[in-house]
Structures are given as structure tokens and as C-alpha cells.
Amino acid sequence: MKETGQRQVSMIRVREHFLQCFQEREAKSLRVDGPPSQVRASRWADVQLNRVQYVMNTPIKALSSILEVPSDQYTIGFKQELYDQWDQQVLDELYQFTLDELELYYAQPPSSFSLRDDLLHMMTNYLQAKTEPFRAHLLGQYMRKTIPEHIKSLQFIYNYFQVQGSVGQGNWANVPWIAIMHRQVTDSTQKGLYVTYLFAEDMRSVYLVLQYGVTDLKNKLGTKKAYEHFEQKAREIRAMMPNTRMNTEDPIYLGESGYAKDYAASTIAHFHYEIEDMPNNEQMVDDLWDAVETYLSYVQRMGAAPSNEWANNFEEVVTESPEEEPDSVVFVRDIEVKETLHNIQEYISQRGFYFPESLTHNFYLSMKSRPFVILAGISGTGKTRLVRLFAEAVGATIANGQFHLISVRPDWSDPADLIGYKDLSGNFKPGPLMNVFVEASKEENRRKPYFVCLDEMNLARVEHYFSDMMSLLETQAWQDSSNDTQQADNTMHRGRIVTAPLFATDTLNTEEDQSRYGNLGIPENVYIVGTVNMDETTYPFSKRVLDRANTIEFNAIDLMQLPRIAEDSQQLVEVVPVEQSFLRSDYLQLIDALGDYEDLIRRTTEQLVQVNHILEDIHAHVGFRIRDAVCFYLVYNERFGLMTEEAAFDLQLLQKILPRIQGSQSGVRRVLVDLLKLCLTGNTRIPSPLEDDDAFWRQWSRGGTPPAARYPESARKLVYMIRRLDEDGFTSYWVS
């Protein structure tokens, strides 16, 4: 518009300018955000013009108050009433403001520390420190805690990075290091790909390197074969890497110790700094940014394979070419989760269905916390539709076999109806769920999510036909695929999630059944969602079921929420098949998340302790399983920035605690009242059952103004349960 002097310009021309801006910065090695995963390119140079509109939709939507895009999508321009008010000076100021904001965005943010000074501090003091006692040395604490905290404060070191510094274990290391590890690639410097600072033994130089963990492979192959393997594979990785300023030609030299040689042999690319010629801090931070972006580009290209797959399937990983696969899946980074969920929400809306975005976030967090979710509510509220459209939006459809609707029958009485059984001749007859497990567990399908919707789940007793599944979910563990043994330690592990098998191989008769179904557990890429109605035709849930699922209610219905007409939408949201790690649990035990989210976990647990004190009165208090599940939910929420901490805890109180409460005794009312007081702020007096105080209860009716609450959703449900107990003499969470 600046160039043409016109109110409207060609959308194609805007796309060209948009793409050109990023490509020019990339070509000059200036800081630039990488392409989002949805455009399926690791560099802006490879982005196709027709994919740019997808990237532009968000900023255009953000500027919708001043911009208009006709429904034909051919032009974009300022709104007529605004443009008529502006003279050329205003347009010039807008243009200059845009340029200034762009430069400000990419400018290095002010820091309260100097990365250069941190590294120099280690280099000038380390040799002296090595002559002093190792235990509790201040320099060791500086390396393990202070420098990692400094690095984590940089804007491009996202939550999915683990930063760790080491000066040795029990004794001073010859080669101290600071590692930056992608949590879904590795949690240890002994395996997987990561970025690290390596200090030379003489402390005269330090290298910033992209490196592959050496220890695990050396233990398997021996030093000589491991070095040969690294040399060959490093060449292949370098050939696949995006443009980078890192040195990929010259070897590094750290010293003559065994570790120094190991680190040198496993280095793929590096920056080199001499103590007498250290660049300024801005340059060093810029180099770190470049190294991290190179790392992320490669990780994204590989789909963030779990750590032991990088080691065990190294040859497959470095030679595969995802771009050649027309239906390849997209790895979603933490910073892209919120945008991906917004796209899912738009996809659902554009298919004529409306669900609040908070519900989409809640559904996602519930599945991420545990791959079993219950959607409850009256008939016709869209429970099944939500599951199906959510699955479609991430590439799982009936047509490609990644979405399955299984209608539960009232006569199901044991797991055989769902999983399968052996007939009289001894041959195994698979149930509908077993067929999904077989397909999802195939090697070519492991990166794809599979959704199973158990429709009308409580038409039969869930505890009867679903008991085996609930038991198997309790056996989930990380498996090290390199030796096919499960991890028993308490370190965060990013292998494959496995369960105990449904059928041991030796219990099946034929070779075909043994190879197909033997030792098959619940695949980590299968997500089960049950839809339920609570009425006279269905069965209630036991605490055993409720402990293992998030229960999301569909009872607040706004019939005036009409489907959105086509003109309201600028462009149909495309289906973007996502890598199943978008939904897979990253934590199986609380210790997996404790290191980075200790304060959040402690606050959440303290809240649950208060809740448990109240519940103990009616023996409805919760155990470690629910504590862990609630903490995981809040950790994911904080990682992805989806809602406030209080809002997230409110939903967990509503979904994990309140469904457990039911009964007719006076103790139940006392518990409900105490929980309501916990939810409200201030000292609110709750009327007794003998008081006629409709005015108090009507505050929660539609259009009413209830008292201020920390947990408003739980408060609303508690009011319903209290009133039902007062009026009917019995209460439960469920509407019937």
C-alpha cells in the first residue's frame, strides 16, 4: 500500500512481500523466526507461496479492526472509513512504525547477565578449582545452577529444553560442559542429539557444538566402531542440515583424555572461541541462537523421535526423507501448541459446530494427561461430534483408519466383547479394539495418532468389559527399545511408552495369532474417549473408573449459538496431520515433571491436601494417582500457556474430585458446603437445609451474579449438588 498509494492491494503481492522479508533475513543469517510446522518446510527458502496465506491468517485476524479482506480473498486493504480519515503523513507513520517494530522484535532483548562473562568465569577459575575440594564448591554450583538459569532466561530457550551444566560427578571433570537438550529427543548427554558448550582441558578455549551422545553407542559397538559410525553419520546429518554459520568442516580439539576424544569424535558442527579472542556477548548469544535453530530444524525434520530411537534407529533416522512422503505428519513444538489448538477450534467451527475454545483446550489437556477421557452429558450435545472433528483436524479420519467409532452394546459383560476371545477351535477372534491396536502398533503407523470413540460407553457396566484396559493403563512405563527392557530408575526417560501385554504369546495357538496378537499391549499412540449419557438406561461409574479418566461435562447448552456462516471465515482451515507426540503423555510419574515444575507441583499438591481433608469425612479422599494426574494437567497447561493456573485447577477439581461424591447422608452436605467455601473468595455463609433462602441459590442461575470465586466452575456444580440433596434427599455429580 505504501508503494501503490492505494487503499487495497493484491493479496498475492502481499504474500510475495511477506515471504521475501523472511527469506532475505534468512539469506543474510539475520535473526528470523523459523517457518511454522504447518507449512512443512524447515527454511523460508523452501516455503511455497501458496502456503504463506496460512502463516498470514493470524496477523491479519489480529488486525481485523483496521483491515478488511473480501470474501474472494484476492485483495486486502484498510477499512474504507479509516482510510478516508488518514492523510499521507499518517500512512508514512504507520509504515515507519511497522519497520521499527520489526527491528525491535528481532533485536536482542536486554539481559541481566552476560553469557560471555559466564564462560570466561569458568575458563579463568576452573583449573584453580580443580586443586580444591570438589564437594559443595562454589564454582561447581555456578556451573550446575547459575549458568543454566541464565541460559533458560533467553527468549529462544523454550520450555521443552532442558539445560544442564556439569563439572563432574564426585571428582572434577577434565572437560566440563553445559548441555541444551530437547526433552523429546534426549534427557541425557550419553545419547541423542543436543547442543552443548565443551570446555577444553587447558581452559584456553570453549566450543559451542551440535553433538550426538557418545556413551551409549560406545558401550554397544566399542570405541573404534563407534567412531567410524559417528564419522559416517555425521556426514549424512550435515548434508541434511539447513544453512548455518556453524563450522561443519574442521575437527575440534579438547585435549588428550578419553572423554575429550569422545566428544570431539561425536561433534557434528561447532563454533570455536579462544580465551584471548572472545567475541562480544551479543555475538555469542547470536551464535547460540543459530545453534539452537539448527538443532530445532533438524529435530523438526526428524519428527522429534524419542531418545532411544535416535540411538537404536540412527541409520533409519538420518536417511529417511519426510518431504517425499505426501501424508507425513508434523511435529508440534511447545510454542506451537496453542496455535495448533486454535486451528483445531477453527476447523470445528467451519464445519458448522461450536464448542468454546476453553473446552477444546480442556479436552486436549485431558488427553495429554492420560489417554482415556470421558465426555458426559445429555443426549444431542455434540460429545461424539467433538471427538470426531478434533481427530479429523489433526489428520485422523475414518477414511485413513485413524478414527474408529465403537458402539457399546448393553449385553457386553466381559473384555472379550471389546478385545477378543479364543473360539472353540482355539483360534483367536479379535474384538474391535484389538484390531485398532494391531494397526496402530505397526512400525509405519507409530507416529500417527489413533482415536477410539466408545459411544454410549455406560450402556453396559464399564467395570465389566473395560476392566482389562484399566488395569493395563496402570502398567504404563518407559521402555528402552535398545535392549527391550523397561526403565526402573527415576530419571526422566523419553523412550516408547509400553504396557503389559493383553495376551502372552504362549497363550495363543497358531503362529499367525502369535505373531499378530502375542505380547501386544496398548500402543502409546491410541487415545480412547468414552461418551456417556446419565439416565435410567445407563449404569453409573465406580471410583475405579473415575480415578483413571478426566470427566468432561456437556450440560451447559446455548441453543442460540448458531453455526457460523461462510462469509465470517477468511479461509478454510486445512487438516494438518500431527505427530502423535502432540497428544502423548510426557510424564508417567510425578518425578518426571518435578525438576522443572517443582513450585507448581507443590502449590497444586497443597491445594489437594486441603481438598482431601474435607473429603476424608465421607471416605471420598483421593490417592497418588489422582494427585499425579492433576499435577500433570497443570504442568501441561503452564508449558503451553493455555489458561490461568486457577482456571486449570478449577477444571481438575470439577472433573477429578466432584464426580466421586454422592449420597444422602448429612455428611455429604457438610463436605459439599466446605468445598463450596473453598471455591469462593471471602467469607460466604451457605444456608442450611432448613432455611428457605432461594435468593442465595438463584445467584448461580442463568443471568445471575454469583459471589466471587477462585474456582467458579466447581462452585456452580457444587451449588447444583447441594440443592439437589436438599430437595431430593440424594445427590450426585451426574445429571439424570
DRENPADREN-158760 format. One line per 4 residues: for each residue y, x, z of C-alpha. Coordinates in steps of 0.05 Angstrom, whole numbers. Layout:
N
Y/X/Z ~ ...
This chain:
736
0/0/0 ~ 46/59/14 ~ 34/86/-56 ~ 38/20/-94
93/-15/-55 ~ 52/-79/-59 ~ 31/-127/-4 ~ -41/-128/-29
-83/-73/-59 ~ -153/-67/-88 ~ -208/-64/-36 ~ -245/-14/-79
-184/31/-78 ~ -181/26/-2 ~ -255/43/3 ~ -243/105/-41
-185/128/4 ~ -226/114/67 ~ -285/155/43 ~ -242/211/13
-207/221/81 ~ -273/234/117 ~ -302/276/60 ~ -241/321/58
-243/334/133 ~ -317/348/129 ~ -309/396/70 ~ -255/435/109
-300/438/170 ~ -249/399/210 ~ -270/353/265 ~ -294/287/239
-339/231/265 ~ -406/231/231 ~ -428/172/188 ~ -458/115/230
-533/110/225 ~ -529/44/187 ~ -503/78/124 ~ -565/122/122
-531/189/108 ~ -523/250/153 ~ -459/274/117 ~ -399/238/89
-410/276/24 ~ -475/236/15 ~ -446/167/33 ~ -445/118/-26
-381/80/-39 ~ -416/12/-34 ~ -437/28/38 ~ -366/42/61
-349/-31/69 ~ -400/-35/125 ~ -362/20/162 ~ -294/-11/148
-311/-80/175 ~ -299/-62/247 ~ -228/-33/239 ~ -210/-90/191
-233/-141/242 ~ -193/-105/296 ~ -130/-111/253 ~ -143/-183/233
-77/-205/266 ~ -37/-168/213 ~ -87/-161/155 ~ -119/-213/111
-180/-206/66 ~ -190/-263/17 ~ -260/-292/15 ~ -273/-259/-52
-268/-191/-17 ~ -231/-160/-77 ~ -165/-144/-43 ~ -137/-130/26
-65/-137/48 ~ -14/-152/102 ~ -6/-224/120 ~ 49/-255/78
93/-279/136 ~ 94/-209/166 ~ 104/-171/102 ~ 164/-214/85
197/-193/150 ~ 187/-118/141 ~ 233/-72/102 ~ 213/-4/73
232/32/137 ~ 181/-8/177 ~ 127/6/125 ~ 143/80/127
139/80/203 ~ 71/45/201 ~ 46/97/151 ~ 70/155/194
42/123/256 ~ -26/118/223 ~ -25/192/205 ~ -2/212/275
-57/170/308 ~ -110/201/263 ~ -88/271/282 ~ -84/253/355
-154/223/352 ~ -184/288/325 ~ -141/334/368 ~ -177/370/424
-167/328/487 ~ -136/365/546 ~ -187/393/593 ~ -183/414/666
-228/473/653 ~ -237/529/603 ~ -305/538/571 ~ -284/609/552
-268/625/625 ~ -333/595/648 ~ -374/640/602 ~ -332/702/618
-340/689/692 ~ -416/692/684 ~ -414/753/640 ~ -368/794/686
-404/777/751 ~ -477/768/734 ~ -501/840/737 ~ -470/849/806
-501/783/829 ~ -570/808/808 ~ -564/863/862 ~ -553/810/915
-600/758/947 ~ -618/702/898 ~ -623/644/947 ~ -560/600/952
-518/650/913 ~ -451/620/892 ~ -457/646/821 ~ -524/611/814
-493/546/838 ~ -436/555/789 ~ -485/562/732 ~ -530/504/753
-477/454/772 ~ -405/472/756 ~ -412/493/683 ~ -459/435/664
-409/386/696 ~ -353/418/655 ~ -392/412/591 ~ -412/340/605
-338/322/612 ~ -326/338/538 ~ -318/275/497 ~ -373/293/447
-426/305/500 ~ -453/235/505 ~ -496/203/560 ~ -560/216/522
-551/291/530 ~ -579/328/590 ~ -541/392/607 ~ -577/443/649
-560/515/670 ~ -609/566/696 ~ -605/636/727 ~ -679/638/741
-729/607/790 ~ -737/647/854 ~ -711/710/821 ~ -652/727/776
-669/716/702 ~ -657/772/651 ~ -630/720/602 ~ -593/663/637
-579/601/596 ~ -543/534/592 ~ -581/482/551 ~ -557/416/520
-618/372/506 ~ -623/304/472 ~ -662/261/521 ~ -706/230/467
-723/298/437 ~ -738/341/498 ~ -728/346/572 ~ -748/419/578
-727/485/546 ~ -802/500/537 ~ -809/452/479 ~ -769/413/428
-702/426/394 ~ -638/436/434 ~ -571/472/436 ~ -562/529/486
-518/587/508 ~ -561/650/515 ~ -531/710/552 ~ -553/780/531
-588/822/583 ~ -529/871/587 ~ -479/813/593 ~ -438/843/536
-448/783/491 ~ -468/709/491 ~ -498/667/435 ~ -490/592/423
-555/575/388 ~ -595/518/358 ~ -663/534/385 ~ -734/510/389
-771/515/456 ~ -820/573/453 ~ -864/569/515 ~ -909/511/496
-924/537/426 ~ -937/608/452 ~ -988/580/501 ~ -1024/545/444
-1021/597/389 ~ -1008/663/422 ~ -945/706/413 ~ -958/733/343
-979/667/311 ~ -923/630/347 ~ -871/679/320 ~ -898/672/249
-897/596/256 ~ -825/597/281 ~ -803/641/223 ~ -833/596/171
-810/531/201 ~ -740/557/217 ~ -730/569/142 ~ -751/497/127
-706/469/181 ~ -646/509/156 ~ -657/482/87 ~ -652/411/113
-592/422/159 ~ -523/395/140 ~ -466/442/125 ~ -448/482/187
-407/543/206 ~ -465/569/247 ~ -498/634/225 ~ -567/620/195
-579/688/164 ~ -574/743/217 ~ -621/751/276 ~ -596/752/347
-607/808/398 ~ -611/792/472 ~ -650/852/498 ~ -720/881/503
-752/835/554 ~ -806/786/533 ~ -761/725/543 ~ -704/759/504
-751/769/445 ~ -779/698/451 ~ -710/667/449 ~ -690/710/390
-753/691/351 ~ -742/616/362 ~ -668/614/343 ~ -651/573/281
-575/581/277 ~ -522/612/322 ~ -451/632/339 ~ -442/702/369
-388/722/420 ~ -374/792/446 ~ -343/801/515 ~ -288/845/486
-272/797/430 ~ -280/726/456 ~ -243/674/415 ~ -195/626/448
-220/565/486 ~ -202/515/432 ~ -244/554/381 ~ -303/558/429
-301/483/443 ~ -296/471/368 ~ -358/515/357 ~ -396/476/410
-376/411/375 ~ -402/439/309 ~ -468/460/341 ~ -477/392/374
-461/355/310 ~ -511/399/272 ~ -563/383/325 ~ -549/308/323
-550/306/247 ~ -619/338/247 ~ -644/294/304 ~ -620/232/268
-653/254/204 ~ -719/262/241 ~ -712/196/277 ~ -710/228/347
-785/239/352 ~ -806/245/425 ~ -811/315/454 ~ -885/328/448
-887/302/377 ~ -835/355/358 ~ -885/406/384 ~ -950/376/363
-929/348/295 ~ -879/403/278 ~ -906/413/208 ~ -902/339/192
-832/331/222 ~ -799/387/183 ~ -829/369/116 ~ -820/294/115
-763/265/75 ~ -738/199/104 ~ -689/189/47 ~ -746/178/-1
-773/120/40 ~ -739/56/17 ~ -755/20/82 ~ -744/78/131
-719/59/200 ~ -653/81/231 ~ -647/118/297 ~ -593/86/340
-554/133/386 ~ -528/110/454 ~ -457/106/428 ~ -481/61/372
-520/11/414 ~ -460/-35/428 ~ -441/-36/354 ~ -513/-49/334
-517/-108/383 ~ -451/-135/355 ~ -482/-132/285 ~ -543/-169/310
-497/-222/340 ~ -460/-229/274 ~ -526/-233/236 ~ -548/-291/281
-481/-327/275 ~ -481/-321/199 ~ -549/-355/197 ~ -518/-417/229
-537/-406/302 ~ -492/-390/360 ~ -511/-352/423 ~ -459/-319/468
-455/-244/458 ~ -469/-236/532 ~ -536/-269/520 ~ -553/-221/464
-535/-162/510 ~ -576/-192/566 ~ -636/-203/521 ~ -632/-132/496
-626/-101/565 ~ -684/-143/590 ~ -729/-119/534 ~ -706/-47/543
-722/-51/618 ~ -792/-79/606 ~ -826/-102/541 ~ -841/-172/570
-786/-225/574 ~ -789/-300/588 ~ -739/-348/557 ~ -737/-413/596
-701/-479/585 ~ -703/-549/558 ~ -733/-562/490 ~ -690/-550/429
-641/-499/458 ~ -660/-443/409 ~ -706/-399/450 ~ -755/-385/394
-699/-380/344 ~ -664/-326/385 ~ -727/-283/386 ~ -739/-291/311
-667/-278/290 ~ -659/-219/337 ~ -723/-190/307 ~ -700/-203/236
-634/-168/249 ~ -670/-104/266 ~ -718/-108/208 ~ -778/-144/239
-797/-205/198 ~ -857/-249/186 ~ -860/-222/115 ~ -868/-149/135
-915/-166/192 ~ -870/-142/248 ~ -856/-212/276 ~ -912/-257/300
-907/-327/329 ~ -968/-345/371 ~ -971/-417/395 ~ -1004/-422/462
-1057/-477/468 ~ -1067/-518/531 ~ -1141/-502/533 ~ -1132/-426/538
-1167/-406/602 ~ -1181/-331/597 ~ -1156/-269/560 ~ -1208/-278/505
-1165/-332/473 ~ -1108/-283/463 ~ -1142/-215/458 ~ -1211/-229/432
-1284/-230/451 ~ -1354/-208/430 ~ -1395/-263/396 ~ -1469/-276/407
-1488/-223/356 ~ -1447/-170/393 ~ -1392/-165/341 ~ -1320/-164/366
-1276/-223/345 ~ -1203/-202/354 ~ -1152/-251/381 ~ -1083/-259/350
-1051/-208/397 ~ -1104/-156/385 ~ -1090/-158/311 ~ -1017/-142/325
-1037/-83/369 ~ -1081/-54/315 ~ -1026/-58/263 ~ -971/-31/309
-1014/28/331 ~ -1024/55/261 ~ -990/122/251 ~ -946/98/195
-921/40/238 ~ -907/73/304 ~ -832/80/292 ~ -825/5/277
-814/-49/330 ~ -864/-107/331 ~ -844/-173/363 ~ -893/-224/390
-866/-293/410 ~ -914/-332/454 ~ -888/-402/441 ~ -895/-454/496
-925/-399/539 ~ -938/-443/600 ~ -976/-499/566 ~ -1036/-462/596
-1037/-424/661 ~ -1005/-357/645 ~ -1043/-322/701 ~ -1109/-341/668
-1101/-319/595 ~ -1048/-265/605 ~ -1077/-231/666 ~ -1105/-171/629
-1038/-159/595 ~ -1001/-160/661 ~ -1050/-111/691 ~ -1045/-63/632
-969/-63/634 ~ -975/-34/704 ~ -1013/26/676 ~ -957/49/630
-948/124/633 ~ -921/181/591 ~ -975/216/551 ~ -971/287/526
-1000/279/457 ~ -1011/354/451 ~ -1071/351/497 ~ -1081/276/503
-1072/277/578 ~ -1023/237/618 ~ -966/270/656 ~ -976/267/730
-913/304/753 ~ -846/274/770 ~ -805/305/714 ~ -773/261/661
-821/261/602 ~ -808/237/532 ~ -877/231/503 ~ -912/169/480
-919/110/527 ~ -992/92/535 ~ -1032/42/577 ~ -1104/37/598
-1148/10/541 ~ -1164/-63/531 ~ -1236/-45/513 ~ -1271/21/524
-1304/48/461 ~ -1374/48/491 ~ -1369/-27/506 ~ -1366/-44/432
-1429/-46/390 ~ -1411/-28/318 ~ -1379/35/292 ~ -1326/-6/257
-1307/-42/321 ~ -1307/23/360 ~ -1260/58/311 ~ -1214/-3/305
-1211/-30/375 ~ -1241/23/421 ~ -1194/53/473 ~ -1135/14/444
-1081/-2/496 ~ -1015/-38/489 ~ -974/1/437 ~ -906/23/461
-873/-10/400 ~ -896/-81/416 ~ -847/-128/452 ~ -873/-194/480
-827/-253/491 ~ -852/-318/520 ~ -815/-384/511 ~ -826/-437/564
-805/-509/580 ~ -810/-533/652 ~ -833/-605/652 ~ -892/-648/671
-934/-620/613 ~ -929/-547/635 ~ -951/-501/691 ~ -906/-464/740
-904/-388/745 ~ -933/-347/801 ~ -895/-289/833 ~ -943/-242/798
-916/-264/730 ~ -843/-267/753 ~ -846/-196/781 ~ -864/-169/712
-811/-204/669 ~ -738/-219/663 ~ -730/-295/661 ~ -670/-317/619
-650/-390/623 ~ -625/-433/566 ~ -596/-494/601 ~ -520/-489/593
-513/-524/526 ~ -447/-534/489 ~ -462/-585/434 ~ -392/-576/406
-409/-504/386 ~ -418/-518/312 ~ -445/-469/260 ~ -392/-423/231
-371/-439/160 ~ -378/-385/108 ~ -304/-373/99 ~ -298/-348/171
-342/-289/154 ~ -315/-230/116 ~ -382/-203/94 ~ -455/-220/109
-484/-171/158 ~ -543/-133/128 ~ -611/-124/161 ~ -615/-52/185
-687/-34/206 ~ -681/5/271 ~ -726/57/301 ~ -767/27/357
-735/75/408 ~ -675/27/405 ~ -718/-20/447 ~ -768/26/480
-762/40/555 ~ -735/109/570 ~ -755/104/644 ~ -822/85/674
-809/109/745 ~ -744/109/783 ~ -744/185/787 ~ -738/187/711
-667/160/717 ~ -647/186/785 ~ -618/253/763 ~ -560/225/722
-550/157/755 ~ -564/171/828 ~ -499/138/853 ~ -510/75/811
-583/70/834 ~ -563/79/906 ~ -509/25/902 ~ -558/-23/868
-612/-9/919 ~ -564/-21/977 ~ -548/-90/947 ~ -622/-105/940
-633/-86/1012 ~ -582/-139/1033 ~ -617/-190/989 ~ -685/-171/1018
-662/-180/1090 ~ -644/-252/1071 ~ -709/-265/1033 ~ -754/-239/1089
-741/-303/1127 ~ -786/-342/1078 ~ -830/-283/1057 ~ -799/-280/988
-774/-209/992 ~ -785/-161/934 ~ -821/-95/927 ~ -812/-30/890
-830/-60/822 ~ -770/-106/822 ~ -725/-53/853 ~ -741/-5/796
-734/-59/742 ~ -665/-80/768 ~ -642/-8/772 ~ -666/7/701
-628/-54/675 ~ -563/-29/708 ~ -574/42/684 ~ -582/19/611
-521/-25/619 ~ -479/34/642 ~ -507/80/589 ~ -489/32/533
-425/4/564 ~ -443/-69/553 ~ -416/-105/615 ~ -389/-91/684
-435/-67/739 ~ -424/-132/779 ~ -439/-175/718 ~ -504/-137/705
-526/-143/778 ~ -508/-217/776 ~ -556/-228/718 ~ -611/-190/753
-602/-230/817 ~ -606/-293/774 ~ -666/-271/733 ~ -708/-228/781
-695/-257/850 ~ -677/-331/847 ~ -739/-353/807 ~ -782/-332/867
-750/-383/914 ~ -778/-453/921 ~ -799/-501/975 ~ -779/-558/1020
-771/-527/1090 ~ -705/-516/1124 ~ -714/-441/1120 ~ -708/-445/1044
-639/-477/1050 ~ -618/-424/1100 ~ -638/-369/1051 ~ -602/-403/993
-538/-412/1034 ~ -539/-339/1056 ~ -549/-316/984 ~ -492/-360/962
-447/-328/1015 ~ -468/-260/988 ~ -447/-282/918 ~ -379/-309/938
-318/-269/959 ~ -283/-284/1025 ~ -309/-330/1079 ~ -330/-394/1046
-361/-447/1090 ~ -422/-481/1060 ~ -431/-555/1081 ~ -494/-572/1120
-544/-623/1090 ~ -518/-676/1139 ~ -447/-672/1113 ~ -422/-715/1056
-379/-664/1020 ~ -385/-678/946 ~ -317/-646/934 ~ -345/-578/954
-405/-583/906 ~ -365/-612/848 ~ -326/-547/844 ~ -385/-520/804
-388/-580/757 ~ -365/-571/685 ~ -289/-564/685 ~ -287/-549/760
-257/-488/792 ~ -308/-457/839 ~ -289/-406/893 ~ -280/-334/872
-347/-299/865 ~ -374/-230/855 ~ -436/-260/823 ~ -414/-326/791
-477/-340/750 ~ -522/-333/810 ~ -474/-374/853 ~ -476/-431/803
-552/-431/803 ~ -555/-427/879 ~ -510/-488/884 ~ -557/-527/839
-617/-506/881 ~ -583/-525/947 ~ -561/-593/921 ~ -630/-607/894
-661/-591/961 ~ -611/-636/998 ~ -622/-694/950 ~ -696/-689/934
-725/-652/994 ~ -753/-598/948 ~ -721/-544/905 ~ -739/-490/856
-705/-447/804 ~ -733/-489/747 ~ -701/-550/715 ~ -750/-606/707
